Every structure is written in C-alpha cells, then in structure tokens.
Amino acid sequence: MACSGSEVSPIPPVSLCENSPDALCLRWRVPEEPILRYHLFFGPGIAQLNRHKVVEVPELEKIKDPKLGPLFCYRLASPPKGRFYLSIQAENEYGRSKPTKPFRLSFTPNHVSK
C-alpha cells in the first residue's frame, strides 16, 4: 500500500536560514498520518532531479505558524547555486507518496528567490 493521503505541501517562501547564508530553509505542512522520512529530489531541470537527499523526521524542526498550523522546517545545506528545481516525497511504513510537482528555486549565497 502506498503512502496514501500524505501529500507534501511546500510552503512559500523558501528562505535563507538564519545565521547561515549558505543554506535554504524549506518548509512544508506536517501531515496528519505518521511519516518516517522525506525524500528531497533536486537538480538543474524538471526532468533532471538527479540529486537525492533522505531526511529522517527527527532531523526536521517542527514549528507552529499562526496561520498555516504545524510546519516542518529543514535546513538544506549547500544547495545548488543558481536556478534549480526541487520535489519532495513523503515515506511511511506503507511506501512513498506521490512526489510534489517540481518547483523552481534560485540560490546565490546571501540571496534566495522563488
């Protein structure tokens, strides 16, 4: 059985992590069902998500946004410089969710845009 019902919802804006100009803070909604880990796929194009990072849930910071509710925050150290695309996929004991539609990010040290 696949990771049903656990759609990953990235929250804009992606931002620079405080005290770390060489990292991005990625935020997404905490799902209702338990998740074991997330898979981050990124690369220079939508069809070239050739870098893969596995993030266990204990590595995530859980924050409470007054408008959006509980969010996970992950510090992606040394993201690709320049424009790149990112997709996130959740995994639980039953398998993996459908990956998010890749979204475009642009990173230069001390500056990030979506």
Backbone as ProteinMPNN parsed JSONL, in Angstrom:
{"seq_chain_A": "MACSGSEVSPIPPVSLCENSPDALCLRWRVPEEPILRYHLFFGPGIAQLNRHKVVEVPELEKIKDPKLGPLFCYRLASPPKGRFYLSIQAENEYGRSKPTKPFRLSFTPNHVSK", "coords_chain_A": {"N_chain_A": [[0.851, -1.174, 0.0], [0.61, 2.15, -0.846], [1.845, 5.307, 0.358], [-0.699, 6.609, 1.3], [-2.799, 9.49, 1.201], [-0.939, 11.275, 2.174], [0.019, 13.929, 1.109], [2.579, 16.071, 0.21], [3.002, 19.397, 1.038], [4.65, 22.021, 0.043], [5.579, 25.126, 1.506], [5.563, 28.387, 0.485], [7.324, 31.397, 1.388], [10.402, 29.931, 0.372], [13.229, 30.221, 2.35], [16.309, 31.871, 3.358], [18.3, 30.332, 5.822], [18.525, 31.458, 9.154], [21.526, 32.924, 10.371], [23.065, 31.484, 8.585], [24.231, 31.84, 5.643], [24.622, 30.108, 3.548], [22.642, 28.201, 3.206], [19.35, 26.867, 2.66], [16.109, 27.278, 4.015], [13.627, 25.028, 4.053], [10.154, 24.672, 4.055], [7.24, 22.824, 4.971], [3.869, 21.582, 5.25], [2.895, 19.737, 8.144], [1.905, 16.445, 7.903], [-1.177, 14.609, 8.578], [-0.99, 11.855, 9.057], [1.444, 9.495, 10.372], [4.826, 9.924, 9.392], [7.83, 8.515, 8.196], [10.153, 9.37, 6.87], [11.451, 11.846, 4.58], [11.97, 12.448, 1.11], [14.067, 14.374, -0.751], [14.346, 15.645, -3.897], [16.407, 17.108, -6.238], [17.68, 19.294, -8.804], [19.118, 20.575, -11.922], [17.016, 20.865, -13.765], [13.495, 20.265, -14.489], [13.188, 17.656, -15.436], [15.559, 16.668, -14.597], [16.152, 15.906, -11.903], [18.457, 15.009, -10.286], [19.817, 14.846, -7.896], [19.59, 13.502, -4.64], [18.288, 13.562, -1.452], [17.84, 12.096, 1.634], [15.753, 12.61, 4.335], [15.307, 12.116, 7.619], [12.53, 12.143, 9.873], [13.2, 12.977, 12.594], [15.271, 14.784, 12.038], [14.08, 17.091, 11.302], [12.8, 20.332, 12.06], [10.034, 21.198, 13.964], [7.602, 23.592, 13.633], [5.181, 26.026, 14.683], [2.976, 27.738, 12.842], [1.067, 30.678, 12.987], [-0.972, 31.075, 11.099], [-0.868, 28.965, 9.234], [-0.64, 26.637, 10.672], [0.868, 23.597, 12.024], [4.184, 23.16, 10.864], [6.867, 21.584, 9.112], [10.335, 22.247, 9.126], [13.266, 22.345, 7.289], [16.742, 22.513, 7.026], [18.501, 22.938, 4.256], [21.621, 22.352, 3.532], [24.255, 23.854, 1.693], [22.918, 24.216, -0.936], [22.298, 23.755, -4.509], [23.959, 26.174, -6.487], [22.613, 28.999, -8.159], [19.865, 28.618, -10.469], [17.551, 26.035, -9.709], [15.566, 23.015, -9.433], [13.138, 21.533, -7.251], [11.686, 18.741, -5.647], [9.524, 17.108, -3.36], [9.001, 14.176, -1.45], [7.047, 12.062, 0.576], [7.484, 9.363, 2.953], [6.123, 6.502, 4.448], [5.337, 3.686, 6.588], [4.031, 2.164, 4.696], [4.89, 2.825, 2.202], [5.812, 5.164, -0.409], [4.676, 8.534, -0.965], [3.096, 10.324, -3.68], [5.365, 12.303, -5.5], [5.878, 15.848, -5.024], [4.935, 18.361, -7.4], [7.656, 19.506, -9.258], [9.257, 22.466, -8.158], [10.585, 25.687, -8.904], [13.599, 27.096, -7.78], [15.95, 29.63, -6.908], [19.225, 30.148, -6.024], [21.734, 32.028, -4.533], [24.575, 32.639, -2.562], [23.646, 34.38, 0.352], [21.287, 35.274, -0.802], [18.049, 34.434, -1.931], [15.51, 33.322, -4.146], [12.204, 32.728, -5.417]], "CA_chain_A": [[0.0, 0.0, 0.0], [1.389, 3.386, -0.933], [1.705, 6.306, 1.419], [-1.923, 7.295, 0.891], [-3.264, 10.635, 1.97], [0.148, 12.124, 2.663], [0.565, 14.807, 0.091], [3.51, 17.048, 0.758], [2.635, 20.743, 0.598], [5.668, 23.021, 0.346], [5.047, 26.433, 1.871], [6.426, 29.513, 0.127], [8.534, 31.395, 0.588], [11.6, 29.252, 0.851], [14.019, 31.337, 2.849], [17.641, 31.599, 3.894], [18.307, 30.02, 7.249], [19.189, 32.477, 9.968], [22.92, 32.66, 10.729], [23.682, 30.566, 7.652], [23.96, 32.339, 4.294], [24.818, 29.063, 2.547], [21.628, 27.167, 3.356], [17.95, 27.234, 2.457], [15.137, 26.675, 4.917], [12.466, 24.526, 3.334], [9.047, 24.448, 4.986], [6.04, 22.194, 4.433], [2.87, 21.242, 6.26], [3.003, 18.448, 8.824], [0.725, 15.651, 7.541], [-1.94, 14.018, 9.689], [-0.538, 10.498, 9.355], [2.875, 9.417, 10.695], [5.791, 9.827, 8.295], [9.147, 8.052, 8.638], [11.219, 10.165, 6.257], [11.139, 12.577, 3.347], [12.96, 12.383, 0.042], [14.196, 15.624, -1.488], [14.961, 15.453, -5.207], [16.666, 18.416, -6.819], [18.625, 19.314, -9.907], [19.083, 21.766, -12.774], [15.799, 20.953, -14.572], [12.364, 19.452, -14.024], [13.464, 16.262, -15.792], [16.922, 16.35, -14.154], [16.232, 15.954, -10.44], [19.44, 13.945, -10.129], [20.363, 14.802, -6.531], [18.598, 12.915, -3.739], [18.63, 13.684, -0.031], [16.86, 11.465, 2.517], [15.663, 13.361, 5.586], [14.501, 11.437, 8.634], [11.686, 13.105, 10.598], [13.901, 13.62, 13.72], [16.158, 15.844, 11.562], [13.253, 18.249, 10.98], [12.306, 21.188, 13.133], [8.593, 21.39, 13.86], [7.231, 24.929, 14.072], [3.742, 26.311, 14.61], [2.682, 29.001, 12.18], [-0.26, 31.089, 13.436], [-1.958, 30.99, 10.019], [-0.798, 27.704, 8.493], [-0.606, 25.491, 11.572], [2.182, 22.973, 12.193], [5.036, 23.032, 9.689], [8.218, 21.075, 9.235], [11.352, 23.111, 8.555], [14.515, 21.628, 7.083], [17.859, 23.328, 6.558], [19.234, 22.301, 3.167], [22.961, 22.941, 3.494], [24.944, 23.907, 0.399], [22.064, 23.909, -2.089], [22.937, 24.115, -5.78], [23.997, 27.611, -6.756], [21.862, 29.334, -9.359], [18.497, 28.099, -10.553], [17.368, 24.593, -9.64], [14.201, 22.558, -9.16], [13.057, 20.676, -6.069], [10.46, 17.977, -5.423], [9.544, 16.45, -2.048], [8.183, 12.971, -1.384], [6.955, 11.504, 1.926], [7.503, 7.906, 3.04], [5.713, 5.918, 5.721], [5.534, 2.236, 6.633], [3.36, 1.536, 3.562], [5.524, 3.199, 0.948], [6.05, 6.587, -0.673], [3.627, 9.343, -1.571], [3.395, 10.91, -4.983], [6.221, 13.485, -5.298], [5.302, 17.146, -5.375], [5.322, 18.914, -8.69], [8.899, 20.258, -9.032], [9.146, 23.918, -8.158], [11.857, 26.33, -9.223], [14.248, 27.95, -6.797], [17.204, 30.206, -7.358], [20.011, 30.388, -4.826], [23.105, 32.53, -4.506], [24.84, 32.931, -1.161], [23.051, 35.613, 0.896], [20.094, 35.685, -1.523], [17.246, 33.348, -2.466], [14.241, 33.747, -4.722], [11.36, 31.651, -5.893]], "C_chain_A": [[0.894, 1.234, 0.0], [1.064, 4.301, 0.221], [0.484, 7.162, 1.098], [-2.257, 8.455, 1.798], [-2.182, 11.578, 2.436], [0.731, 12.936, 1.536], [1.437, 15.837, 0.775], [3.144, 18.404, 0.182], [3.727, 21.73, 0.972], [5.029, 24.381, 0.587], [6.001, 27.509, 1.37], [6.383, 30.548, 1.231], [9.587, 30.491, 1.201], [12.547, 30.369, 1.25], [15.425, 30.897, 3.233], [17.521, 31.279, 5.371], [19.04, 31.131, 7.991], [20.589, 32.002, 10.335], [23.604, 31.673, 9.789], [23.38, 31.012, 6.221], [24.127, 31.284, 3.2], [23.826, 27.92, 2.685], [20.248, 27.74, 3.072], [17.111, 26.573, 3.536], [13.918, 26.299, 4.091], [11.374, 24.236, 4.349], [7.893, 23.753, 4.264], [5.137, 21.783, 5.579], [3.129, 19.862, 6.85], [1.752, 17.648, 8.465], [0.048, 15.057, 8.769], [-1.452, 12.627, 10.042], [0.972, 10.478, 9.612], [3.732, 9.211, 9.443], [7.131, 9.394, 8.893], [10.259, 8.961, 8.144], [10.668, 10.885, 5.04], [12.287, 12.41, 2.383], [12.922, 13.718, -0.686], [14.941, 15.313, -2.774], [15.191, 16.83, -5.799], [17.737, 18.314, -7.892], [18.373, 20.5, -10.815], [17.821, 21.908, -13.625], [14.723, 20.036, -14.046], [12.616, 17.971, -14.299], [14.86, 15.819, -15.352], [17.052, 16.515, -12.647], [17.172, 14.83, -10.003], [20.131, 13.91, -8.774], [19.248, 14.368, -5.591], [19.112, 13.015, -2.31], [17.508, 13.045, 0.77], [16.915, 12.192, 3.854], [14.736, 12.601, 6.532], [13.719, 12.487, 9.431], [12.405, 13.717, 11.806], [14.871, 14.734, 13.313], [15.397, 17.146, 11.278], [12.902, 19.042, 12.23], [10.812, 21.357, 12.906], [8.261, 22.76, 14.437], [5.725, 25.098, 13.94], [3.572, 27.694, 14.017], [1.267, 29.415, 12.575], [-1.339, 30.981, 12.355], [-2.023, 29.611, 9.367], [-0.812, 26.46, 9.365], [0.784, 24.89, 11.661], [2.904, 22.778, 10.865], [6.324, 22.321, 10.059], [9.142, 22.074, 8.566], [12.643, 22.299, 8.463], [15.555, 22.568, 6.505], [18.635, 22.532, 5.518], [20.57, 23.004, 3.027], [23.547, 22.838, 2.096], [24.045, 23.516, -0.767], [22.783, 24.274, -3.383], [22.895, 25.631, -5.992], [23.299, 27.887, -8.086], [20.473, 28.728, -9.311], [18.493, 26.577, -10.469], [15.919, 24.284, -9.306], [14.233, 21.558, -8.014], [11.698, 19.997, -6.025], [10.62, 17.235, -4.102], [8.58, 15.273, -2.082], [8.219, 12.428, 0.045], [7.012, 9.973, 1.854], [7.036, 7.483, 4.422], [5.88, 4.406, 5.635], [4.921, 1.512, 5.436], [3.997, 1.871, 2.22], [5.671, 4.705, 0.825], [4.82, 7.252, -1.277], [4.023, 9.722, -2.987], [4.291, 12.122, -4.726], [5.471, 14.771, -5.649], [5.707, 17.503, -6.798], [6.606, 19.704, -8.443], [8.647, 21.763, -9.08], [10.533, 24.518, -8.271], [12.316, 27.211, -8.077], [15.51, 28.526, -7.43], [17.988, 30.605, -6.109], [21.381, 30.953, -5.182], [23.369, 32.835, -3.035], [24.33, 34.322, -0.787], [21.831, 36.072, 0.13], [19.361, 34.454, -2.041], [15.985, 33.932, -3.077], [13.493, 32.541, -5.221], [10.831, 31.993, -7.252]], "O_chain_A": [[1.838, 1.321, 0.786], [0.11, 4.076, 0.965], [0.62, 8.309, 0.671], [-2.027, 8.41, 3.007], [-2.49, 12.602, 3.046], [1.831, 12.65, 1.062], [1.062, 16.403, 1.802], [2.991, 18.545, -1.032], [3.743, 22.233, 2.096], [4.046, 24.736, -0.064], [7.155, 27.539, 1.797], [5.408, 30.549, 1.982], [9.641, 30.319, 2.419], [12.65, 31.37, 0.541], [15.695, 29.709, 3.409], [16.727, 31.891, 6.084], [20.04, 31.667, 7.515], [20.807, 30.815, 10.579], [24.62, 31.082, 10.155], [22.371, 30.599, 5.648], [23.804, 31.545, 2.041], [24.136, 26.786, 2.319], [20.011, 28.938, 3.224], [17.375, 25.436, 3.926], [13.261, 27.159, 3.504], [11.632, 23.624, 5.385], [7.603, 24.047, 3.104], [5.573, 21.652, 6.723], [3.532, 18.937, 6.144], [0.64, 18.122, 8.698], [0.626, 15.01, 9.855], [-1.49, 12.244, 11.212], [1.695, 11.346, 9.125], [3.392, 8.424, 8.56], [7.515, 9.854, 9.968], [11.188, 9.288, 8.883], [9.583, 10.582, 4.543], [13.438, 12.249, 2.789], [11.875, 14.14, -1.177], [16.048, 14.776, -2.74], [14.266, 17.64, -5.858], [18.568, 17.406, -7.901], [17.52, 21.339, -10.526], [17.579, 22.988, -14.164], [14.995, 19.135, -13.252], [12.285, 17.124, -13.468], [15.298, 14.72, -15.694], [17.964, 17.191, -12.171], [16.741, 13.832, -9.426], [20.953, 13.027, -8.527], [18.105, 14.805, -5.724], [20.231, 12.601, -2.006], [16.345, 13.411, 0.605], [17.987, 12.367, 4.433], [13.54, 12.464, 6.277], [14.206, 13.599, 9.634], [12.233, 14.914, 12.037], [15.257, 15.546, 14.154], [16.014, 18.184, 11.039], [12.732, 18.484, 13.313], [10.375, 21.626, 11.788], [8.594, 23.057, 15.584], [5.077, 24.389, 13.169], [3.972, 28.695, 14.612], [0.351, 28.595, 12.51], [-2.513, 30.811, 12.682], [-3.099, 29.144, 8.994], [-0.978, 25.349, 8.861], [1.774, 25.575, 11.407], [2.331, 22.304, 9.884], [6.813, 22.442, 11.182], [8.783, 22.682, 7.557], [13.059, 21.654, 9.425], [15.263, 23.335, 5.587], [19.338, 21.577, 5.847], [20.655, 24.103, 2.48], [23.349, 21.84, 1.402], [24.366, 22.589, -1.511], [23.766, 25.015, -3.362], [21.889, 26.276, -5.697], [23.392, 27.092, -9.021], [19.972, 28.371, -8.245], [19.328, 25.91, -11.081], [15.146, 25.171, -8.945], [15.211, 20.835, -7.823], [10.678, 20.615, -6.331], [11.716, 16.788, -3.762], [7.495, 15.353, -2.657], [9.285, 12.341, 0.654], [6.644, 9.368, 0.847], [7.482, 8.021, 5.436], [6.502, 3.905, 4.699], [5.259, 0.356, 5.184], [3.668, 1.253, 1.207], [5.657, 5.429, 1.82], [4.037, 6.63, -1.995], [5.145, 9.469, -3.426], [4.007, 12.901, -3.816], [4.551, 14.768, -6.467], [6.702, 17.002, -7.321], [6.653, 20.502, -7.507], [7.916, 22.259, -9.937], [11.52, 23.949, -7.804], [11.539, 27.962, -7.487], [16.059, 27.96, -8.375], [17.474, 31.314, -5.244], [22.09, 30.41, -6.029], [22.453, 33.255, -2.328], [24.549, 35.299, -1.503], [21.356, 37.18, 0.38], [19.996, 33.525, -2.541], [15.452, 34.924, -2.581], [14.066, 31.471, -5.424], [10.087, 31.207, -7.84]]}, "name": "protein", "num_of_chains": 1, "seq": "MACSGSEVSPIPPVSLCENSPDALCLRWRVPEEPILRYHLFFGPGIAQLNRHKVVEVPELEKIKDPKLGPLFCYRLASPPKGRFYLSIQAENEYGRSKPTKPFRLSFTPNHVSK"}
